[in-house]
């Protein structure tokens, strides 16, 4: 089919936290705010975003913005299947919790007891290490891509004539077992997809059924998730599955193929907004395993020295303005997803996007969506006052992060920075010497003056791989 020209979607201006407009409590009004937030994706003829909000087990917003199939102009709806990418990890983690409850395995079991090929190089790795990213494995996707240019040429539109070998799960396990460890188990932490691939294999060995069957019978069916499944590399494409895209030469380019379709656990789950509403309702009600056992998934792991890693079983654990936060991102093909769960107010936000370009906006849009429902309970940073001349000295263009850099100007008594995605951030100074973004309080900026006259601008936002992500750009005098 002819490619459709790419059209950028620019989010609306950020509503400041200092706004005098009183917050709304009506659910329909909040949904209208979400609709307005994602209106740029609804207005363009391109891929988009599905948005889900669940409050204490009840879906309060579920809608699609943009196209699931650009060529046919089929829209995204709450029933559109998406590949969940690394959001699959929370389901793999819960499968292990469920099997542990049945007595099929224990978190301290040696992985080699189920997968003997790993005994030689990974004798001390336990099941818990797989889920906490403390096993010392190399990431199987990065390992596969490092084998040569042909292996790195994905994701892409289709298999094509230069197809590489598509390893089975067993072949991948044998290859990984032969790789030396990056570090001894429990000594370090490194996010990798390999641990969750091995966790799925352990579930198969311990339960005696395929991973797909175990998940279907013990998680999806009890939760009422009739439209969810694992990708079947040998079967037909799931009906109405969203295509994923990147903006390439000539317009929107499909990203529907990767030679790693046969690996499960780290990725591989297909689901809809409707079904995910049932999934998070089941978690809110502890309907799949008792509450004390479910909490294992949301409890941080620890290194051997006692340091917490802020990662559970498929969840990054942290805090948002005084509220406990459980989160994870997803990246696979052109899918860019995110899940944010706030257990105390009982709010869960999920964004599923089939636009690879959504990467730069994913965290921002998730937080802005969550903020519509959380703002009444946020504990904002303490604000400081800076004189006008101090603000003026920080203005200018900071090079790096893209061709436009980070332009900073003074507007109405405040610093305003334009980030590479094109959106503007109004910066509010805090008493600890940083600036927070008005309306996206999770995102911080810091200005550092160096002796050589260079001023560095450091941008920080919460990361979904267990760390705070940061970028540094510079302005020379």
N, C-alpha and C positions, 0 to 999 in steps of 0.2 A: 504493500500500500504506500501511497505518497506520504512523505513525512510532513507533519504539521509544524509550522514555524514556532519556535520557542517564544513564550511570552513570560516574562518574570512576574512573580507575585510578590509585591512589597507589603509587608504588614502595615496596618494603620498605626498612627502615632501612639506612643505608649501613654496610657492614662497615669498621671502622676499620683503617688501615694499621698501627696499633700493637697489633693483635690478637695474642694469644699463640698462637692456633691456627695450627699449621704449615700452609703452603700444600700443596695436593694436586697431584700430578703426573699422576694417572690421568685419561685423556681423558673417560671416562664420568662421573667425579665432577665434572669441570669442567662438563660438559653439564648435570648436575643443578643446579649452581649457576646456570647461565644460565636453566634452567627456573624456578627459584625467583625469580630476578630479575624475570622477566616473567609470573609467576603472576597478578598482578592483572589483566592484559589477557586471560589465558586464562579467568579466572573470570567476566568480565562478558559480557553479551549486547550487544556493541557492536563497532565496528571495532577493529583491533589492530595488531600488529607482526609482521613476518617477520624472523627473525634468522639470519644466516649467519656462520660463522667458518671461515676457511681457513688451514691451517698448511702452508706450503711446498708448495702445490699440491694439498693433500688436504683435503677438506671434513671438519671435525671436529665441526661442529654446524650443523644446518639444521632450523628448526622454525618453526611459526606459532603465534601467540597471539592469539585473538580472531577476528572474523568478516570475511570478504571481502565478504559480502552479508548485511547485518543482517536484511533482511526474510525471506529464506529460511533464515537461520542457516547459510549455507555457510561453513565455516571456512577460515582461511588455512592453506595447506600450502606445502611447498617447491616445489610446482608451480603455485602461484597466480601469474598474471601481474600485475605492478604497472607503473604508469607510473613511470619512473625519474626524471622531472623533470630537474634539473641534473646528476644523475649521468650523463646522456647526454653531457655535455661531454667526459668522458674517452674516450668512444667516438669522438666527432667528432675529438678531438685525435689519437687513434691512427689514424683514417682518413687524416688529413693526413700523419702520419709514414709510413704504409704507401705512400701515393701518392708521397711524396718519394723513398722508396727505389726505386720503379719509374722514377724520373726524370720523373714527370708534372708535378712542380712543384718549386720551391725556396722555402725559408722566407723568403728576401729578395725574392721576386717581388713586384712591385706588384700590389695587389688590383685596380687599375683595368685591368690587362692581361687579367683574366678577367671583370671586371664594369665595362664602360666607363662606365656611368652614374655611377660614383663618381670619375671622373677630375677633374671640375671642382672639387669641394669636398674630396676626399680623395686628392690625387695622390701623397702620400708614404707612404701606409699600406701596409705589407708584410703578407704572409701571417702572419708571426710575431706581428705586432701584434694580429691577430684573436684568436689563442689566448692571448696574454698580457694581454689587456684594456688595451692601451696605444694603441689606435687613435683614441681621442677621440670615440667614438660615443655618442649618446644611446641609452638602453635602449629597445628597440622595444616592450616590454610597457608600460613607463611612458608612452612617447609615445602609444601607442594609447589608454590609459586616460585620458590628459589631454585627449582630444578632446571629452569631455562626459560627463554623468551616465550616459547610456545605454551608453557605451563602458566605463564603469567598473563596471557592474553585473554583474561576473562574478568568480570562477567562481560558477555557480549550478546548480540542479537540472537544468534543461533549456533548450533554445533559447527556448521561449516565444513569445508573440505580439509582444513588443517586441524582436525580433531586430535586431541591427545588422549592417552589412555584414561578411562574413567574408573578409578579404583573402587572395588567393592569395600564394604565395611571390613571384612576379614583381611583383605590386602592392606588396607590402611593401618589396621592394628598391628600387623606383622612389621610393616615399615617403621612405625613409631616405636615399637618395642626395641628395635635395633639402634635407635638414636641415643646418644649419651645424655644424661640429665643435665639441666642447666644449673641446678643446685640440689642439695639433699632435701628430702621432704620435710616440710615444716620449718625450714630455716629461712626461706624467702617467700615473697609473694610476687607473682607475675600473672597478669590476666592472660589466659589462653583458652582456646576452644577445645583443645585436646582433652582436658579433664572431663568435660561434659560428654564428649564422644565416648570416652571410656566408661563414664557412668551409665550411659545407655546400654553399652555392652555388658556391664556388670548386672544390670537389671535383667537382661535377657538370660544370662547364665544362672542367676540366682532364682529366677521365677520359672524358667523352663518354657517361656513363651516369647514371641518377638516383642521388641520394645513397643512397636506400634500397637500390638494387641493389648499389652499391659496398660498402656496409657488410655486406650479406648475403653477398656472394660472397667478400670478402677478409678479413672479421673473424669474422662469426658462424659461417659454415660451417667454416672451418679450426679454430675453437675448439670445434666440436661443439654450438653453441648453437641447437638446432633449435626452441626455443620462444620465440625472441626476434625482434623485428621493430620497424619504425617504425610509428607510428600512421598508419593510412590514413584520412584524413578523408572519403573517398568510399566506403569499404568498410564491411562490418559490424563491429560491436564485437568485438574479440578474444574468443574463447571463454573464459569463466570469469574475465575480467579483473576484478580487485577494484574495487568501487565505492569512491569516496572520500567522506568525510563531514565535517560540522561539527556541533557541538551547537547547535541552533536552538530556536525556540519549538516546543514539543510533542515534542521529541526529536531523534533523529539525522536530519539533513537531508543529502540527496545533493548532492555537488558534482561533477557529471559533465560539465558543459558549460562551454566557453569558445569565443569566436569566433576564437581564434588556433590552431586545430588544424592549419592547413596550413603552419605554419612549423616547420622541422626544424633540427637542429644544436645549439641550446641546450637543447632538451627534445625529447620525441617518441619515445624508445626505450621499448619495452615488454619486460620480461623477468621471469624467475622466480628464486627463490633457487637452484634447481638449475642454471640456465643461468649465473647469476653466479658460481657455484662454478667452472664451466668457464672463464669469462672470467678470473677471477683466477688460476686454475691456468695459463692460457695466458700471462698476464703474468709469473707466477713463473718460468716456463720459457723466457721470451722466444721463444715459439713463433710469434708473428705477424710479428715483425721481429727482426733480430739485436740482441743486448743493447746495443751501443753506440748504435744508432739508437733503440731503445726508451727509453734513458736521456734522450733529448731531452725526452720528455714529463714527466720528473721533475726537470728542471733549471730553476732559476729564471731568469726573464727579467730584463732590466736596463733602466733608463731611460737616456736619452742621457748623463746625467751620471755614469753608473756605479753608481747606487743599485740594489740588488737589490729585486725586488718580491715575492719569496717565492711566486710563482705560476708553474706550468709550463703544460702543455697540458691543462687541465681538472683540475688538482690544486693545492690549497693546500699549500705546503711549510713544514714547521716541525719542532719538536722536542718530545717528551714525556718529561720526566724523564730526559734523557740518551739517548733513542732517537729516531732519525730518523722523522718522521711525514709521510705523504702523505694528504691528506684532502679531502673535498668534501661539501657538503650538497646537498639537492634540495628544492625547494618548487614545487608545481604543482597546481592544483585543491585537493583536500584531502590530497594525498600529501605526506608529510614524511619524507625519506630522508637517510641519511648513510652514507658509506664512509670507513673508517679503514684505512690500510695502513702496516705497520711492516716495512720491508724487511729489517732486520738479523735480528730473530728470525723473520721470515717469517710474520707474523700479519696477516690481513686480517679486519676486522669490518664487516658491512653490516647496517643496519637499514632496512627498508622499512615505512612506516606509511601506512595509509589514513585516519588520524584527524588532522584539521587541528589539534586541540588538543594533539597530540604535540610541537608546536614547542618548548614550554617545557622539555620533558624530553629532546629528541632528543640533544643533546650529552652530557648527563649519563649517559643510558642507554648510549650508545655507549662512553663512557669506562669506565663500570663493567663493561660486557661485556669490553672489551679488557683491563681490569685483571685479570680472572680468569685470563687467559692470559699476561699480561706481568709480573705482580707480582714474580716471582723476579728480574727484571732491571732493575726501576725504581731510579733513583737519586733518593732522596727529599730534599727540602730540609733544610737544617740547622735544627734546632729550638732555640728559645730558651725561657727560663723567665721568666714574668711573675708578680709577686706578686699575691695575691688582691685587694688594694685597687685595683690597676691594672686588673684585669679587671672589677671591680665598677663602676668609673667609665665603662666602655664599654657597660654593659647599658642596656636601654631599648627603646622602639619607635621605629624610624626611618621617617618618613613618606615615602611614594612607592612606585612599583612595583606598585600595586594597593591595594584597600581595606584590606587587613590590614597593609600596610607590611612592614617587616622586624623582627619582634620578636627581640631579643637578650637572652639570660639567661645566668647563670653556673650551670653544673651539673657537679658532681663535679670542681671545679677547672678547668673549661674553659668558654670561651664557646660557646654553641649559638645559631645563627641559624635561623629558619624563613623559607624563601624563598617567593615567591608561589605556586609549584607545590604547596606544602603540605609538602614534605620538609624535614627538619631537617639542618643541617650542623654538625658539631663542628669548631671552628676551632682550629688549632694554630699558635702564634706561631713566626715564623722569625727568624733573625738579621738579616734585611734590613728588619725593621720591618713586614712583612706577616703575614697569617695564611693558611695553606692549609687546604683542606677535608680532614679526615681521611677517606681513602678515595676522594677525587676531587681528587688533588693538583694537577691542572691548573687548578682553580678557586681564585682568590685573593680575599682581602678586605683592605681597608686602611681604617683609621680615621684621619680628619684632623680635628684640633681647630682651629677658626677663632677669631680674636680676639673676635668678637661672642658667643661662647659656644655657637655651633652646632658640632655634631660631624657630620661627613659620613662616611657608610659607602659605600665604593666597591667594587663587586663586579666582578670581572674573570674572563673565561673565554676560552679560545682560540676564535677566530672561524674560520668556514669561508669567508670572503670575503677572506682575506688579511690580516686585522687582528685584534687582540684586542678583543673586545666588552666594554663596561663599562656599568654603571648606577651612578648616584649617588643616594642617599637621605639624608635629614637628620634629626637629632634636636636639638631646641632645649632649652636649659637651663631 
